[in-house]
Amino acid sequence: MDLLIFITLILIGFFAGRAAEKRHYRSIIRREKELADIPIFSARFPPPRTDAPDSKLVGGSVVVSVDYFKRFVAGLRMIIGGRIHSYESLLDRARREAILRMKQQAKEIGADSVFNVRLETSSISKGYRNSIGSVEVYAYGTALISGAVKRV
């Protein structure tokens, strides 16, 4: 009976997690296209400009949890070693989502670009036996606001 419950949970985790991940990736791709007009730069200083734009700190944060199936597969992978693909897709989605939220905030204040972009990643909860439960990614940078109209 315990084995049946375990297998059921694994299958539910696999299908539900896969569906949620696909839905999230579709959302990310759609919003990346919408916000493509706001370039981001990791350079410490902004590109040379003829005007003197205003600037403001913008950021975006996201917390993504690991589904049961990915946690199970990662546990198996830790036994034999190697790359943990299930966690790589989790971090990819989290990074892209945090950047999109930062760009959305920049758009709301009328910025035309963001420079000095940085990403911070941390595990904010531990699961069973200190396995990763969820991760937070925070993207931040300096938004450049051109023009006479400032939005707050």
N, C-alpha and C positions, 0 to 999 in steps of 0.2 A: 504494500500500500504506500509506504514512504517513497519507494522508487517511482511509482506512478505519479505521485504528487510532484516529485522533483522533476520528472520529465515533462509534466504538464506546465510547470512554471518556466522551464527552459524554453519550451515551444511558444508559450504566451509571450515571454520576454523577447524571443527572436522576432516573431511576426509583428508585435506591437511596436517594438523598438525600430524595426526596419521601416515600418510605415511612417512612424513619427520622424525618423531621420530623413526619409525621402521628401516628406511634406516640408520639413525645415529647409532642406537644400533648395527646393523649388522657390520657397519664399526668399531665401538669400539671393538666388540668381535674379529673381524679378527686381528686388530692391537694389541690387548692385547696378543693374541697368538704369534704374531711375536716378540713382545718385552718382552716375559716372561723370557728370559734369563738375563734380567737386574733387579735384585732384588732391592727393595726400603725398607728403614728402617726409622721409625720415631725416633729411638734412637738418642740422642744428640751426642754421640761419635760413631765412626765407630767400627765395630767388630775387635777384635785383629787379626793382620796379621803379617806375617814374613817379608814382604817387606815394604818399605816406599813409598806408591803410591803418585803420584801427585793428587791434588784436584782442582776442579773448580766449581763455582756456576752455576747451570743449572736451568732453569725455563720453565714453559709452561703456557700460558694464553689462556682463551677462553671466549667469550661473547655469551650468548644464550638468545634469545628473547622468550617471552611468546606468544603463538599464541592466537588468538581471542577467541577460544572455551575454552581454559584453563583459560583465564582471566575471562570469563563469569561464568564458573563453580566455580572458586575460589570466585568470588563475591557472588554467592549463598551460598557457604559453610561458608563464613564469617558471614552471617546473622544468621545461626543456630549453628555455632561453629563446632569444630572437626578438624581432620587432613585434609590437602589439598593435596590429592594424586597427583593432576596434577602438583603442584609445586615440589613435592618430586621427580618425575621422571625427571623434568627439572634440578634440582640440581644434581641428580645422574649422568645424562649424562654430565653435565658441569664438575663435579669433575673428572670423569673418563677420559674425553677428555683432561683436563689440565694435569693430571698425564701422559697420553700417550705422550703429546707434550714435557713434561719434559724428559721422558725416551728417546724419539727420539733425543732430543738435546744431552743427555748423550751418546747415541750410536754414534752419529756423531763425538764426540770428543774422542771416543775409551774407554769410561768408562765401568767398569764391574759391578758397583753398585752405588746406590745413598743413602746417609744417611742423617739424620736430615731433613727429608721431612716435609714440612709445607704447609698448604692450607689457602689461604685468599679468602674470599667471600664477594662481595659487590653488592649492587643494583646500577647500573650506570645510569639508567633512570627511571623516574616515568611515569606511564601511567595515564589514566583517574582517577581522584580523588585520586591521589597518590598511585594507585595500582602498583604492580611491572610491569615494562615494559621489562627490561632485566637485567640479572645478569652476573657478571664477576667472574670467579674463577681463581686464580693464584696459581699454585703449584711450589714450589722451594725446592732445596736441594743441598747438596754438593756431586758432582760426584767424585768417586775414579777412577783414571786412573793408571792402572798397566802396567808394561813392559817398555821397553826402547824407544818405539816409541811414541811420543806425537803428537797428531793431534790438530791443532788450528782452 
